[in-house]
């Protein structure tokens, strides 16, 4: 794993955490404190490897939602958010996973909240609500709008992404702010030393993953957003079907109408 940093690159935090113990390891070695030198060397190399930042191939599929992090899917459940029904996907990041977080979709950050909280183990269900976290709300375009009409291009849907601290990870770092525009798979933050990432998708989204699946940030597709134009078309079709099933009003008798208009009594 340490060799991987020379292939993948590393975020700047890797230098802050990795270089000091390596320098101390050299000092301890020169002072003939061999055991301390070995421990510091291993810790420094671990930090460099932990903060590695590999490039990823980002899918171009319309409406695709990519994983915000490397790790294992631990929860896929229906959940309400801000009064709207949808699906939450939770991903657990082990300490050996890449911890650079990526945007699940292209869009604009319309809301950003930092929520202080506890540091429960990231595997626990309560961590999604109770732990320290950054919450991004992202407005992303209707999948049909990528090649559709101007009205489709103007239509947006909201998804929510959370960076959640864990028992070991005690710091969530966001590199983006409210109002920023992000690309699908773009780097948006970091969680230090083991954590959790949640993605909330609106009702009608097609989820492709299940608990136990391993995913890679920026390249694994979690699911697809619903196409708004198809939802509207389905709703209109249902209304038309109901209209066709409704009983038709009786046809007016033209002769009766003529007599009534002429002041004659109705038959």
C-alpha positions in Angstrom: 0.0 0.0 0.0 2.7 2.6 0.7 4.1 2.2 -2.8 0.7 3.1 -4.1 1.1 6.8 -3.2 3.8 7.2 -5.8 1.4 5.8 -8.4 -1.8 7.5 -7.3 -0.7 10.8 -5.7 -1.7 12.0 -2.3 -3.8 14.8 -0.8 -1.9 17.5 1.1 -3.1 16.2 4.5 -0.8 13.2 3.9 2.3 15.5 4.2 1.0 17.0 7.5 0.4 13.6 9.1 3.1 11.5 7.3 6.3 13.6 7.1 6.8 14.5 10.8 6.9 10.8 12.0 9.3 10.0 9.2 11.6 12.8 10.2 11.4 11.6 13.8 12.1 8.1 12.7 15.4 9.3 11.1 16.3 11.2 14.3 15.6 8.1 16.4 17.6 5.9 14.1 20.6 8.3 14.3 20.2 8.2 18.1 20.2 4.4 18.0 16.6 4.1 19.2 15.9 1.4 16.7 12.5 0.3 18.1 11.1 3.8 18.2 12.5 4.5 14.7 10.7 1.4 13.3 7.4 2.3 14.9 7.6 5.9 13.6 8.6 4.7 10.2 5.7 2.4 9.9 3.2 5.0 11.2 4.6 7.6 8.7 4.2 5.2 5.8 0.7 4.3 6.9 -0.3 8.0 6.9 1.1 8.5 3.4 -0.8 5.5 2.2 -4.0 6.5 4.0 -4.1 9.8 2.2 -3.5 8.4 -1.3 -5.7 9.9 -4.0 -6.1 7.7 -7.1 -7.6 8.9 -10.3 -10.9 7.2 -11.3 -12.8 6.7 -14.6 -16.1 8.5 -14.1 -19.1 7.0 -15.8 -20.9 9.2 -18.4 -24.3 7.4 -18.2 -27.2 9.9 -18.1 -28.7 10.1 -14.6 -26.1 7.9 -13.0 -25.3 8.3 -9.3 -21.7 7.3 -8.5 -20.4 6.2 -5.1 -19.1 9.1 -3.0 -16.5 6.9 -1.4 -14.6 3.6 -1.4 -16.0 1.0 0.9 -18.7 -1.5 1.5 -22.5 -0.9 1.3 -24.0 -1.6 4.7 -27.5 -0.2 4.3 -30.1 0.3 1.5 -33.4 1.4 2.9 -36.4 3.5 2.2 -36.2 6.7 4.2 -37.9 10.1 4.3 -35.9 13.3 4.0 -37.3 16.8 4.4 -40.8 15.4 4.0 -40.0 13.5 0.8 -39.8 9.8 0.3 -36.6 8.2 -1.1 -33.9 5.7 -0.6 -30.8 6.0 1.6 -27.6 4.1 0.7 -24.9 3.9 3.5 -21.3 3.0 2.8 -18.7 2.1 5.5 -15.1 3.1 4.9 -12.6 0.8 6.6 -9.3 2.3 7.6 -7.5 0.8 4.6 -10.0 2.4 2.0 -9.3 5.6 0.1 -10.9 8.4 2.2 -11.2 11.1 -0.5 -14.9 11.8 -1.1 -16.4 12.5 -4.5 -19.6 14.1 -5.7 -22.3 11.5 -6.5 -23.6 13.6 -9.4 -23.1 16.8 -11.4 -25.0 19.8 -10.1 -25.0 22.8 -7.7 -24.7 22.7 -4.0 -27.9 24.4 -2.9 -27.5 23.7 0.8 -24.5 22.8 3.1 -24.8 22.1 6.8 -22.2 21.1 9.4 -23.8 19.0 12.1 -21.8 18.5 15.3 -22.5 15.3 17.1 -21.2 12.1 18.6 -18.5 9.7 17.4 -20.3 6.4 17.4 -18.8 3.5 15.5 -19.5 4.2 11.8 -21.0 0.7 11.4 -23.9 1.5 13.8 -27.2 2.5 12.3 -27.5 5.6 14.6 -24.3 7.0 13.1 -26.2 8.4 10.2 -28.2 10.7 12.4 -26.1 11.2 15.6 -22.5 11.5 14.5 -20.6 14.6 13.4 -21.2 15.2 9.7 -21.3 17.5 6.7 -24.5 17.4 4.8 -24.6 18.5 1.1 -27.8 19.0 -0.8 -27.2 18.9 -4.5 -29.5 20.1 -7.3 -28.8 17.9 -10.3 -30.4 18.1 -13.8 -33.2 15.8 -15.1 -31.4 12.9 -16.9 -33.6 13.6 -20.0 -32.3 17.2 -20.0 -28.8 16.2 -21.1 -30.1 15.9 -24.6 -33.6 17.1 -24.3 -35.6 20.3 -24.6 -34.8 23.5 -22.8 -37.7 22.8 -20.3 -36.1 19.4 -19.5 -32.7 21.0 -19.1 -34.2 23.5 -16.6 -35.7 20.7 -14.5 -33.7 19.6 -11.4 -33.9 17.0 -8.7 -32.3 17.0 -5.3 -30.0 14.4 -3.8 -28.3 14.5 -0.4 -24.8 13.3 0.4 -23.3 13.1 3.9 -19.7 12.8 5.2 -20.0 11.1 8.6 -17.3 10.9 11.2 -16.8 7.6 13.0 -15.2 6.3 16.2 -11.7 6.6 14.7 -12.4 9.3 12.2 -12.9 12.5 14.2 -12.8 15.1 11.5 -14.9 15.7 8.4 -13.3 18.0 5.8 -15.3 19.7 3.0 -13.5 21.2 0.1 -16.6 22.7 -1.4 -19.1 25.3 -0.2 -22.7 26.5 -0.7 -23.3 27.6 -4.3 -20.4 25.7 -5.9 -21.0 23.8 -9.1 -19.5 20.3 -9.1 -19.0 17.6 -11.7 -19.9 14.0 -11.3 -17.1 12.2 -9.5 -15.3 15.5 -8.6 -13.4 15.5 -5.3 -15.3 17.3 -2.7 -13.8 16.4 0.7 -12.1 14.0 3.0 -12.9 12.1 6.2 -9.9 11.1 8.3 -9.2 7.6 9.5 -12.4 5.4 9.0 -15.9 6.8 8.5 -19.2 6.5 6.7 -20.8 8.1 3.7 -24.6 8.3 3.0 -26.4 9.1 -0.2 -30.2 9.9 -0.3 -32.0 9.5 -3.7 -35.5 10.7 -4.5 -38.5 8.3 -4.9 -38.4 6.5 -8.2 -34.7 6.2 -8.4 -33.3 2.8 -9.6 -30.9 1.4 -7.0 -28.3 -1.1 -8.3 -26.4 -2.0 -5.2 -27.2 -4.1 -2.1 -25.7 -4.5 1.3 -22.3 -6.3 1.1 -21.4 -4.8 -2.3 -17.9 -3.2 -2.5 -17.8 0.1 -4.3 -15.2 2.6 -5.5 -15.6 6.3 -5.1 -16.4 8.1 -8.4 -16.5 5.0 -10.6 -19.0 2.6 -9.1 -22.6 3.4 -10.1 -25.0 3.2 -7.1 -28.2 3.8 -9.2 -30.0 6.1 -11.6 -32.2 9.1 -10.9 -35.8 8.9 -12.2 -36.4 10.8 -15.4 -38.8 13.7 -14.6 -40.3 13.8 -18.0 -41.3 10.1 -17.8 -42.9 10.7 -14.4 -44.9 13.6 -15.7 -45.9 11.6 -18.8 -47.0 8.6 -16.6 -49.0 11.0 -14.4 -50.8 12.5 -17.4 -51.4 9.1 -18.9 -53.1 8.0 -15.6 -55.2 11.1 -15.6 -56.3 10.5 -19.2 -57.1 6.9 -18.4 -59.3 8.0 -15.5 -61.0 10.5 -17.8 -61.8 7.8 -20.3 -63.3 5.6 -17.6 -65.6 8.3 -16.3 -69.2 8.1 -17.5 -70.0 10.4 -20.4 -72.7 13.1 -19.9 -76.0 12.4 -21.7 -76.3 14.0 -25.1 -78.6 17.0 -25.3 -81.9 16.5 -27.3 -81.7 19.1 -30.0 -85.4 19.4 -30.5 -86.0 19.9 -26.8 -83.3 22.5 -26.7 -84.9 24.3 -29.6 -88.4 24.3 -28.1 -87.1 25.5 -24.7 -85.2 28.3 -26.4 -88.4 29.3 -28.2 -90.3 29.6 -25.0 -92.2 26.3 -25.3 -92.7 24.1 -22.3 -90.3 21.1 -21.8 -91.6 17.7 -22.5 
